[in-house]
Each structure stands twice: as structure tokens, then as C-alpha cells.
């Protein structure tokens, strides 16, 4: 009975102690601090804001999406803003391009932005943050700059993916840019650009190894619009390997008969369903991509000193060697004279070790001692 009673007491104590521990673990997971203030530049927040997101649930899960939104008012003017937070700037750029619409034109801010006049909205990209502003026409340029400053103070400073700069500028339809780090964004981009026939490429691209995709729609002359797909891989070897996989997948579709894959370094380029082989080649030639091999090694700049310095160094060097020769000569001569005086005929000029060649013209032999 005593053992049973002690066991019940132990269970009761553990049950009472469990909720505080759970509450402590929940409080340890703090949510990110709010970016949007209650007031700024004469605008005051309102209690209710119904957000209508243009981002699909699949892309939101793929990019690690979280957001906060507020409605602001100043007199009779109102506007809404939703700030979307992502894991890194690459994920934010994927979400930013996924929310673009054909016909949106760049904003006049110093950061990436796009304006949709038809739906009365504006997208602003800063680091790993995307701001969706509703009714941006109610805001002045100073108000927009204040919003950009708020985003910059809370955003990550790592760079955006370099592949976004590989798309050609000429002929690009604004709002058609699409960046994908995963299959959800890639499938959404093909659907938005009317290239659903290439959905099978989603598996062949293999985003699990770090592949990146960039798409854009182009108008070349009076012909039909073309869609350019760029695929960047971590190494040229992986790009070459997936080139064969993608090429084999394209052969299986009769509607993609003119679609080919080309590799340049770690980049694959595909014009999806081109109207002609010539238009695909023209579009490929305008890609802003180049490879180069660099070798960093120590280097220094050679500069000729003034001639006065050169002459000075020559004279100083000559005097130094002359003085050194004089000192060594005196030291060697003095040492020899001293040894000869202390040990005559024992160290230097020993007669028994001195040989004299004689012609024998006279009968008197030469004594070596006579030479000293």
C-alpha cells in the first residue's frame, strides 16, 4: 500500500509540473517582431484588414511563407499592406515573381517593385520580404520610401539569385518573369505562361540537387510570343547529365518537336515550343551569360626608382664591399704576421714543406731558408 501511495503521489506531482514546462517551451518559440508600426507619416492603423493573397498554398509551403497585414487610414484615404516573410531572399524572389501578372510594369522605387493598375496593387521586394500594397495610388512617393525603409531595417541582406540577370532584356514581356526553386513554382510558371505541355519536365529538372529555373515570355518582331526557360545547376557536370534527361523527355512529345536543349557551362537554355528554329536561336544568342576561369595568385606592381636613388645605392654598395675587403685583408695579414712571430717556421712558411725546383746550373744547392 505504501508503494502504491508513493506512485500515485509521484504521478500527481508530474502532472502538475507538466503544464508549466509546456508553456515555457511554447514561449521560447518567439514569433518574429512586427514590421509594420501603428503609425507612420500621418497614417494610422485600423483594426480590421481582410487579406486576399495572390499566392498559391503550394508555393507558400515551398517558400516557408508567413505574413502580417494592416489597414491604414489618413482622413478619407485608406490603403492596405501585407508583408510576407520568407526563409531567404531566393525564396522571396520566387514568391515575388509568382505573384506578378502579365502587364505589370516596374515601379520607380530604388528596389525591385511592380505595379498592377488593373487590380490596384503594388509589389515591393526587399531581401527576404515581399510587401503587397493595396491601393498604392493613395500613397505619395515619400510614403512608399518610408515603407521601403521599414522593410530594409528588418530584411536579410544576402543577394538574390544570379540567374535572374541571365534573361535577355530586349523583347521581354513585363510581368512574365518567373523564378522557381521547387516543383510547385515551376508548375505554376508553366501554367501562367501557357506551356502546360511541358509539365513532365518538372521531374527531369530535379530541384532536389539545387537546380534553379528562370522563365520569361518574349515578343520577337511580329511573330508569336516565345517562352524562354533557363536552368542553372551547381556544376557543369550536373548540367550535362540533366541535359540528356530533359532531351530524352522532349523526344516523347510530338508537340515539342522543335524544342531543343543547349548547354553553356552550368546553364541549360530551352525555348519551349518555339514558332521556328531561327527565333529560338535568336533568343538564345541574347542570353546574358558567360563563363570564365580565374586564377587568383599573389601579384605586385613593379615601379622604377628615381635615378638619384639608383646612383646612391650603387656608390653605397661599392664603398661597402671595398671597406669589407680592406678590413678582411688587414685582419688576415695581421693574423699571419702574429702567428709567424709567435710560432716561426711552425705554422706558415715551414722549410721542410717548401720545395724549390732547381735547374742544377750551379753546384750550390738553394736553401729554402734563404727565401725568407
C-alpha positions as a Markdown table, in Angstrom:
| # | Residue | x | y | z |
|---|---|---|---|---|
| 1 | Unk | 0.0 | 0.0 | 0.0 |
| 2 | Unk | 2.8 | 2.4 | 0.8 |
| 3 | Unk | 4.4 | 1.7 | -2.6 |
| 4 | Unk | 1.1 | 2.3 | -4.4 |
| 5 | Unk | 0.5 | 5.6 | -2.5 |
| 6 | Unk | 4.0 | 6.8 | -3.3 |
| 7 | Unk | 3.5 | 6.0 | -7.0 |
| 8 | Unk | 0.2 | 7.9 | -7.1 |
| 9 | Unk | 1.8 | 10.9 | -5.4 |
| 10 | Unk | 4.7 | 10.9 | -8.0 |
| 11 | Unk | 2.2 | 10.8 | -10.9 |
| 12 | Unk | 0.2 | 13.7 | -9.5 |
| 13 | Unk | 3.3 | 15.8 | -9.0 |
| 14 | Unk | 4.5 | 15.1 | -12.6 |
| 15 | Unk | 1.0 | 16.0 | -14.0 |
| 16 | Unk | 1.1 | 19.3 | -12.1 |
| 17 | Unk | 4.6 | 20.1 | -13.3 |
| 18 | Unk | 3.9 | 19.3 | -17.0 |
| 19 | Unk | 1.8 | 22.4 | -18.0 |
| 20 | Unk | 4.4 | 25.0 | -16.8 |
| 21 | Unk | 7.1 | 23.1 | -18.7 |
| 22 | Unk | 5.0 | 23.0 | -21.9 |
| 23 | Unk | 4.1 | 26.7 | -21.5 |
| 24 | Unk | 7.8 | 27.5 | -21.2 |
| 25 | Unk | 8.7 | 25.6 | -24.4 |
| 26 | Unk | 5.9 | 27.4 | -26.3 |
| 27 | Unk | 7.1 | 30.8 | -25.0 |
| 28 | Unk | 10.6 | 30.0 | -26.1 |
| 29 | Unk | 9.5 | 29.9 | -29.7 |
| 30 | Unk | 9.0 | 33.6 | -30.2 |
| 31 | Unk | 7.4 | 34.9 | -33.3 |
| 32 | Unk | 9.3 | 37.4 | -35.4 |
| 33 | Unk | 8.8 | 41.0 | -34.3 |
| 34 | Unk | 6.2 | 43.0 | -36.2 |
| 35 | Unk | 7.5 | 45.1 | -39.1 |
| 36 | Unk | 4.5 | 47.4 | -39.5 |
| 37 | Unk | 4.1 | 50.2 | -37.0 |
| 38 | Unk | 0.9 | 51.5 | -35.6 |
| 39 | Unk | 1.5 | 54.9 | -37.1 |
| 40 | Unk | 3.8 | 56.4 | -39.7 |
| 41 | Unk | 3.9 | 59.6 | -41.8 |
| 42 | Unk | 0.4 | 60.6 | -40.8 |
| 43 | Unk | -1.1 | 57.2 | -41.4 |
| 44 | Unk | -2.9 | 55.3 | -38.5 |
| 45 | Unk | -3.6 | 51.6 | -38.4 |
| 46 | Unk | -7.2 | 50.2 | -38.5 |
| 47 | Unk | -8.3 | 47.2 | -36.5 |
| 48 | Unk | -9.6 | 45.0 | -39.4 |
| 49 | Unk | -7.9 | 44.1 | -42.6 |
| 50 | Unk | -9.2 | 41.3 | -44.9 |
| 51 | Unk | -6.2 | 40.0 | -46.9 |
| 52 | Unk | -6.7 | 38.5 | -50.4 |
| 53 | Unk | -3.5 | 36.7 | -51.2 |
| 54 | Unk | -2.4 | 36.1 | -54.8 |
| 55 | Unk | 0.0 | 33.4 | -53.7 |
| 56 | Unk | -1.0 | 29.7 | -54.0 |
| 57 | Unk | -0.8 | 27.4 | -51.0 |
| 58 | Unk | 1.7 | 25.1 | -52.6 |
| 59 | Unk | 4.2 | 27.9 | -53.3 |
| 60 | Unk | 3.6 | 29.3 | -49.8 |
| 61 | Unk | 4.6 | 25.9 | -48.3 |
| 62 | Unk | 7.6 | 25.6 | -50.6 |
| 63 | Unk | 9.0 | 29.0 | -49.7 |
| 64 | Unk | 8.3 | 29.0 | -45.9 |
| 65 | Unk | 5.7 | 31.8 | -46.1 |
| 66 | Unk | 4.5 | 33.8 | -43.1 |
| 67 | Unk | 2.8 | 37.2 | -43.2 |
| 68 | Unk | 1.3 | 40.1 | -41.3 |
| 69 | Unk | -1.1 | 42.7 | -42.7 |
| 70 | Unk | -2.6 | 46.0 | -41.7 |
| 71 | Unk | -5.1 | 48.6 | -42.9 |
| 72 | Unk | -4.0 | 52.3 | -42.6 |
| 73 | Unk | -6.1 | 55.5 | -42.9 |
| 74 | Unk | -5.4 | 59.2 | -43.1 |
| 75 | Unk | -8.5 | 61.2 | -43.3 |
| 76 | Unk | -10.6 | 59.8 | -46.2 |
| 77 | Unk | -7.7 | 57.9 | -47.7 |
| 78 | Unk | -7.1 | 54.2 | -46.9 |
| 79 | Unk | -4.7 | 51.5 | -48.1 |
| 80 | Unk | -3.8 | 48.0 | -47.1 |
| 81 | Unk | -0.4 | 46.3 | -46.9 |
| 82 | Unk | 0.6 | 42.7 | -46.3 |
| 83 | Unk | 4.3 | 41.9 | -45.5 |
| 84 | Unk | 5.3 | 38.4 | -46.4 |
| 85 | Unk | 8.3 | 36.9 | -44.8 |
| 86 | Unk | 10.3 | 34.0 | -46.3 |
| 87 | Unk | 13.3 | 31.8 | -45.4 |
| 88 | Unk | 15.8 | 33.7 | -47.6 |
| 89 | Unk | 15.9 | 36.2 | -50.5 |
| 90 | Unk | 15.8 | 33.4 | -53.1 |
| 91 | Unk | 12.5 | 32.1 | -51.7 |
| 92 | Unk | 11.2 | 35.7 | -51.5 |
| 93 | Unk | 12.1 | 36.3 | -55.2 |
| 94 | Unk | 10.3 | 33.0 | -56.1 |
| 95 | Unk | 7.2 | 34.3 | -54.4 |
| 96 | Unk | 7.6 | 37.8 | -55.8 |
| 97 | Unk | 7.7 | 36.5 | -59.4 |
| 98 | Unk | 4.8 | 34.0 | -58.8 |
| 99 | Unk | 2.6 | 37.0 | -57.8 |
| 100 | Unk | 3.4 | 39.0 | -60.9 |
| 101 | Unk | 0.8 | 39.4 | -63.6 |
| 102 | Unk | 1.3 | 40.0 | -67.3 |
| 103 | Unk | 1.3 | 43.7 | -67.9 |
| 104 | Unk | 2.7 | 44.8 | -64.6 |
| 105 | Unk | 5.3 | 47.5 | -65.0 |
| 106 | Unk | 8.3 | 48.3 | -62.8 |
| 107 | Unk | 7.9 | 50.8 | -60.1 |
| 108 | Unk | 10.0 | 53.9 | -59.6 |
| 109 | Unk | 11.5 | 52.9 | -56.3 |
| 110 | Unk | 15.1 | 52.0 | -55.8 |
| 111 | Unk | 14.3 | 48.4 | -55.0 |
| 112 | Unk | 12.5 | 45.7 | -57.1 |
| 113 | Unk | 8.9 | 46.6 | -57.4 |
| 114 | Unk | 6.0 | 46.1 | -59.8 |
| 115 | Unk | 2.6 | 48.0 | -60.2 |
| 116 | Unk | -0.7 | 46.4 | -61.3 |
| 117 | Unk | -3.0 | 49.2 | -62.2 |
| 118 | Unk | -5.9 | 46.9 | -63.1 |
| 119 | Unk | -6.1 | 45.4 | -59.6 |
| 120 | Unk | -4.8 | 48.4 | -57.7 |
| 121 | Unk | -1.8 | 46.7 | -56.1 |
| 122 | Unk | 1.9 | 47.1 | -55.9 |
| 123 | Unk | 4.6 | 44.5 | -55.0 |
| 124 | Unk | 7.8 | 45.5 | -53.3 |
| 125 | Unk | 10.7 | 43.1 | -52.9 |
| 126 | Unk | 13.4 | 43.8 | -50.2 |
| 127 | Unk | 15.7 | 41.0 | -49.1 |
| 128 | Unk | 13.5 | 38.1 | -47.8 |
| 129 | Unk | 10.4 | 40.3 | -47.5 |
| 130 | Unk | 7.7 | 41.0 | -50.1 |
| 131 | Unk | 5.2 | 43.7 | -49.4 |
| 132 | Unk | 1.8 | 43.6 | -51.2 |
| 133 | Unk | 0.3 | 47.1 | -51.1 |
| 134 | Unk | -3.3 | 47.6 | -52.0 |
| 135 | Unk | -4.5 | 51.0 | -53.4 |
| 136 | Unk | -0.9 | 52.3 | -53.8 |
| 137 | Unk | -2.3 | 55.4 | -55.6 |
| 138 | Unk | -3.3 | 56.8 | -52.2 |
| 139 | Unk | 0.3 | 56.9 | -51.2 |
| 140 | Unk | 2.9 | 59.5 | -52.0 |
| 141 | Unk | 6.4 | 58.7 | -53.1 |
| 142 | Unk | 7.6 | 59.7 | -49.7 |
| 143 | Unk | 5.2 | 57.3 | -48.0 |
| 144 | Unk | 6.4 | 54.5 | -50.3 |
| 145 | Unk | 10.0 | 55.3 | -49.4 |
| 146 | Unk | 9.1 | 55.1 | -45.7 |
| 147 | Unk | 7.7 | 51.6 | -46.3 |
| 148 | Unk | 10.8 | 50.6 | -48.1 |
| 149 | Unk | 12.9 | 51.8 | -45.2 |
| 150 | Unk | 10.8 | 49.8 | -42.8 |
| 151 | Unk | 11.4 | 46.7 | -44.9 |
| 152 | Unk | 15.1 | 47.3 | -45.3 |
| 153 | Unk | 15.6 | 47.6 | -41.5 |
| 154 | Unk | 14.1 | 44.1 | -41.0 |
| 155 | Unk | 15.1 | 42.2 | -44.1 |
| 156 | Unk | 18.1 | 39.9 | -44.7 |
| 157 | Unk | 21.0 | 41.4 | -46.7 |
| 158 | Unk | 22.0 | 38.3 | -48.7 |
| 159 | Unk | 21.9 | 38.7 | -52.5 |
| 160 | Unk | 19.2 | 37.5 | -54.9 |
| 161 | Unk | 19.8 | 34.5 | -57.2 |
| 162 | Unk | 22.1 | 35.5 | -60.1 |
| 163 | Unk | 20.0 | 33.6 | -62.7 |
| 164 | Unk | 17.5 | 36.5 | -62.7 |
| 165 | Unk | 20.1 | 38.6 | -64.6 |
| 166 | Unk | 20.6 | 36.0 | -67.3 |
| 167 | Unk | 17.2 | 36.7 | -69.0 |
| 168 | Unk | 17.6 | 39.0 | -72.1 |
| 169 | Unk | 16.1 | 42.5 | -71.7 |
| 170 | Unk | 15.1 | 43.1 | -75.3 |
| 171 | Unk | 11.6 | 41.8 | -76.1 |
| 172 | Unk | 10.8 | 40.7 | -72.5 |
| 173 | Unk | 7.1 | 41.0 | -71.6 |
| 174 | Unk | 6.9 | 42.8 | -68.3 |
| 175 | Unk | 5.3 | 40.7 | -65.6 |
| 176 | Unk | 6.1 | 37.4 | -67.3 |
| 177 | Unk | 9.3 | 36.7 | -65.3 |
| 178 | Unk | 9.1 | 33.6 | -63.2 |
| 179 | Unk | 11.7 | 32.1 | -60.8 |
| 180 | Unk | 11.4 | 28.6 | -59.4 |
| 181 | Unk | 13.4 | 26.8 | -56.7 |
| 182 | Unk | 11.0 | 23.9 | -56.5 |
| 183 | Unk | 8.4 | 22.0 | -58.4 |
| 184 | Unk | 5.4 | 24.0 | -57.2 |
| 185 | Unk | 6.6 | 27.3 | -58.5 |
| 186 | Unk | 7.9 | 25.6 | -61.7 |
| 187 | Unk | 4.5 | 24.1 | -62.5 |
| 188 | Unk | 2.8 | 27.4 | -61.7 |
| 189 | Unk | 5.1 | 29.2 | -64.0 |
| 190 | Unk | 4.4 | 26.8 | -66.9 |
| 191 | Unk | 0.7 | 27.3 | -66.3 |
| 192 | Unk | 0.9 | 31.1 | -66.2 |
| 193 | Unk | 2.9 | 31.2 | -69.5 |
| 194 | Unk | 0.6 | 28.7 | -71.3 |
| 195 | Unk | 3.2 | 26.0 | -71.6 |
| 196 | Unk | 1.4 | 23.2 | -69.7 |
| 197 | Unk | 2.5 | 20.7 | -72.4 |
| 198 | Unk | 5.9 | 20.7 | -70.7 |
| 199 | Unk | 4.7 | 19.7 | -67.2 |
| 200 | Unk | 6.7 | 16.5 | -67.5 |
| 201 | Unk | 9.9 | 18.4 | -67.2 |
| 202 | Unk | 9.2 | 19.1 | -63.6 |
| 203 | Unk | 10.6 | 15.7 | -62.6 |
| 204 | Unk | 13.5 | 15.9 | -65.0 |
| 205 | Unk | 14.8 | 19.2 | -63.8 |
| 206 | Unk | 15.5 | 17.7 | -60.4 |
| 207 | Unk | 15.2 | 20.6 | -58.0 |
| 208 | Unk | 16.4 | 18.4 | -55.1 |
| 209 | Unk | 20.1 | 18.8 | -56.2 |
| 210 | Unk | 19.9 | 22.6 | -56.1 |
| 211 | Unk | 18.6 | 23.4 | -59.6 |
| 212 | Unk | 17.1 | 26.8 | -60.3 |
| 213 | Unk | 14.7 | 27.8 | -63.1 |
| 214 | Unk | 14.0 | 31.2 | -64.7 |
| 215 | Unk | 11.3 | 31.7 | -67.3 |
| 216 | Unk | 10.2 | 34.7 | -69.4 |
| 217 | Unk | 7.9 | 35.5 | -72.3 |
| 218 | Unk | 9.3 | 37.4 | -75.3 |
| 219 | Unk | 7.9 | 39.2 | -78.3 |
| 220 | Unk | 10.3 | 38.9 | -81.3 |
| 221 | Unk | 9.1 | 41.1 | -84.2 |
| 222 | Unk | 5.6 | 40.4 | -85.5 |
| 223 | Unk | 5.8 | 36.7 | -84.8 |
| 224 | Unk | 4.1 | 34.8 | -81.9 |
| 225 | Unk | 5.4 | 35.1 | -78.4 |
| 226 | Unk | 8.2 | 32.8 | -77.3 |
| 227 | Unk | 8.9 | 31.4 | -73.8 |
| 228 | Unk | 12.5 | 31.0 | -72.7 |
| 229 | Unk | 13.4 | 28.6 | -69.9 |
| 230 | Unk | 16.8 | 28.8 | -68.2 |
| 231 | Unk | 18.0 | 26.1 | -65.8 |
| 232 | Unk | 21.1 | 26.6 | -63.6 |
| 233 | Unk | 22.9 | 23.7 | -61.9 |
| 234 | Unk | 25.6 | 23.7 | -59.3 |
| 235 | Unk | 28.2 | 22.3 | -61.7 |
| 236 | Unk | 28.7 | 21.8 | -65.5 |
| 237 | Unk | 28.8 | 18.1 | -64.9 |
| 238 | Unk | 25.3 | 18.1 | -63.4 |
| 239 | Unk | 24.1 | 20.3 | -66.2 |
| 240 | Unk | 25.4 | 17.9 | -68.9 |
| 241 | Unk | 23.8 | 15.0 | -67.1 |
| 242 | Unk | 20.4 | 16.6 | -66.9 |
| 243 | Unk | 20.6 | 17.8 | -70.5 |
| 244 | Unk | 20.4 | 14.2 | -71.7 |
| 245 | Unk | 17.5 | 13.5 | -69.3 |
| 246 | Unk | 15.5 | 16.5 | -70.5 |
| 247 | Unk | 16.3 | 15.9 | -74.1 |
| 248 | Unk | 15.0 | 12.3 | -73.8 |
| 249 | Unk | 11.8 | 13.6 | -72.2 |
| 250 | Unk | 11.2 | 16.1 | -75.0 |
| 251 | Unk | 11.5 | 13.4 | -77.7 |
| 252 | Unk | 8.5 | 11.7 | -76.3 |
| 253 | Unk | 6.1 | 14.6 | -77.2 |
| 254 | Unk | 5.2 | 15.3 | -80.8 |
| 255 | Unk | 4.1 | 18.9 | -79.9 |
| 256 | Unk | 7.6 | 19.7 | -78.7 |
| 257 | Unk | 9.4 | 18.6 | -81.9 |
| 258 | Unk | 11.3 | 21.9 | -82.4 |
| 259 | Unk | 12.2 | 22.2 | -78.7 |
| 260 | Unk | 15.9 | 21.6 | -78.1 |
| 261 | Unk | 18.2 | 21.9 | -75.1 |
| 262 | Unk | 21.6 | 23.6 | -75.2 |
| 263 | Unk | 24.2 | 23.9 | -72.5 |
| 264 | Unk | 26.6 | 26.7 | -71.8 |
| 265 | Unk | 28.7 | 26.0 | -68.7 |
| 266 | Unk | 26.3 | 25.2 | -65.9 |
| 267 | Unk | 23.3 | 26.8 | -67.7 |
| 268 | Unk | 20.7 | 25.0 | -69.8 |
| 269 | Unk | 18.6 | 27.0 | -72.2 |
| 270 | Unk | 15.3 | 25.8 | -73.7 |
| 271 | Unk | 12.8 | 27.7 | -75.9 |
| 272 | Unk | 9.5 | 26.0 | -75.0 |
| 273 | Unk | 7.6 | 25.2 | -78.2 |
| 274 | Unk | 9.2 | 27.8 | -80.5 |
| 275 | Unk | 7.5 | 29.1 | -83.6 |
| 276 | Unk | 10.6 | 28.5 | -85.6 |
| 277 | Unk | 14.2 | 27.3 | -85.2 |
| 278 | Unk | 15.5 | 30.7 | -86.1 |
| 279 | Unk | 13.5 | 32.5 | -83.4 |
| 280 | Unk | 14.8 | 30.1 | -80.8 |
| 281 | Unk | 18.4 | 30.7 | -81.9 |
| 282 | Unk | 18.0 | 34.4 | -81.8 |
| 283 | Unk | 16.6 | 34.3 | -78.3 |
| 284 | Unk | 19.4 | 32.0 | -77.1 |
| 285 | Unk | 22.1 | 34.3 | -78.5 |
| 286 | Unk | 20.8 | 37.2 | -76.4 |
| 287 | Unk | 21.2 | 35.4 | -73.1 |
| 288 | Unk | 23.3 | 37.4 | -70.6 |
| 289 | Unk | 25.5 | 34.5 | -69.5 |
| 290 | Unk | 29.2 | 34.0 | -69.8 |
| 291 | Unk | 31.7 | 31.6 | -68.2 |
| 292 | Unk | 35.3 | 32.5 | -67.3 |
| 293 | Unk | 38.1 | 30.7 | -65.5 |
| 294 | Unk | 40.0 | 32.8 | -62.9 |
| 295 | Unk | 43.2 | 32.1 | -61.1 |
| 296 | Unk | 44.0 | 34.1 | -58.0 |
| 297 | Unk | 47.7 | 34.4 | -57.3 |
| 298 | Unk | 49.9 | 36.9 | -55.5 |
| 299 | Unk | 50.9 | 39.9 | -57.6 |
| 300 | Unk | 52.8 | 43.2 | -57.2 |
| 301 | Unk | 53.4 | 46.3 | -59.2 |
| 302 | Unk | 56.9 | 47.0 | -60.5 |
| 303 | Unk | 58.0 | 50.6 | -60.3 |
| 304 | Unk | 61.4 | 52.0 | -61.3 |
| 305 | Unk | 63.0 | 54.1 | -58.6 |
| 306 | Unk | 64.5 | 57.6 | -59.4 |
| 307 | Unk | 67.9 | 57.6 | -61.0 |
| 308 | Unk | 69.3 | 59.6 | -58.0 |
| 309 | Unk | 68.3 | 56.7 | -55.7 |
| 310 | Unk | 69.9 | 54.2 | -58.1 |
| 311 | Unk | 73.2 | 56.0 | -58.2 |
| 312 | Unk | 73.2 | 56.4 | -54.4 |
| 313 | Unk | 72.7 | 52.7 | -53.9 |
| 314 | Unk | 75.5 | 51.9 | -56.4 |
| 315 | Unk | 78.0 | 54.1 | -54.6 |
| 316 | Unk | 77.0 | 52.8 | -51.2 |
| 317 | Unk | 77.3 | 49.2 | -52.3 |
| 318 | Unk | 80.7 | 49.8 | -53.8 |
| 319 | Unk | 82.0 | 51.5 | -50.7 |
| 320 | Unk | 80.6 | 48.7 | -48.5 |
| 321 | Unk | 82.4 | 46.0 | -50.5 |
| 322 | Unk | 85.6 | 47.9 | -50.7 |
| 323 | Unk | 85.6 | 48.6 | -46.9 |
| 324 | Unk | 84.8 | 44.9 | -46.3 |
| 325 | Unk | 87.7 | 43.8 | -48.5 |
| 326 | Unk | 90.1 | 46.2 | -46.7 |
| 327 | Unk | 89.1 | 45.0 | -43.2 |
| 328 | Unk | 89.3 | 41.4 | -44.1 |
| 329 | Unk | 92.7 | 41.9 | -45.8 |
| 330 | Unk | 94.2 | 43.7 | -42.8 |
| 331 | Unk | 92.7 | 41.0 | -40.4 |
| 332 | Unk | 94.2 | 38.2 | -42.4 |
| 333 | Unk | 97.6 | 39.9 | -42.9 |
| 334 | Unk | 97.8 | 40.8 | -39.2 |
| 335 | Unk | 96.8 | 37.3 | -38.1 |
| 336 | Unk | 99.5 | 35.8 | -40.4 |
| 337 | Unk | 102.2 | 38.2 | -39.1 |
| 338 | Unk | 101.3 | 37.5 | -35.5 |
| 339 | Unk | 101.4 | 33.7 | -35.9 |
| 340 | Unk | 104.8 | 33.9 | -37.7 |
| 341 | Unk | 106.2 | 35.9 | -34.8 |
| 342 | Unk | 104.8 | 33.6 | -32.1 |
| 343 | Unk | 105.5 | 30.4 | -34.0 |
| 344 | Unk | 108.2 | 31.0 | -36.5 |
| 345 | Unk | 108.5 | 28.3 | -39.1 |
| 346 | Unk | 105.9 | 26.1 | -37.4 |
| 347 | Unk | 102.6 | 27.2 | -39.0 |
| 348 | Unk | 103.4 | 29.3 | -42.0 |
| 349 | Unk | 106.4 | 29.1 | -44.3 |
| 350 | Unk | 107.7 | 25.8 | -42.9 |
| 351 | Unk | 111.1 | 25.0 | -44.7 |
| 352 | Unk | 110.5 | 21.3 | -44.7 |
| 353 | Unk | 107.3 | 21.6 | -46.6 |
| 354 | Unk | 108.8 | 24.0 | -49.1 |
| 355 | Unk | 110.1 | 22.6 | -52.4 |
| 356 | Unk | 112.3 | 24.5 | -54.8 |
| 357 | Unk | 112.8 | 23.4 | -58.4 |
| 358 | Unk | 116.4 | 23.7 | -59.3 |
| 359 | Unk | 118.0 | 23.5 | -62.8 |
| 360 | Unk | 121.4 | 22.4 | -61.4 |
| 361 | Unk | 123.4 | 25.1 | -63.3 |
| 362 | Unk | 125.5 | 25.7 | -60.2 |
| 363 | Unk | 126.8 | 23.3 | -57.7 |
| 364 | Unk | 125.5 | 25.2 | -54.7 |
| 365 | Unk | 122.0 | 23.9 | -53.6 |
| 366 | Unk | 119.4 | 26.5 | -52.7 |
| 367 | Unk | 118.4 | 26.6 | -49.1 |
| 368 | Unk | 114.7 | 27.4 | -48.6 |
| 369 | Unk | 115.5 | 29.5 | -45.5 |
| 370 | Unk | 117.3 | 31.9 | -47.8 |
| 371 | Unk | 114.0 | 32.8 | -49.4 |
| 372 | Unk | 112.7 | 34.4 | -46.2 |
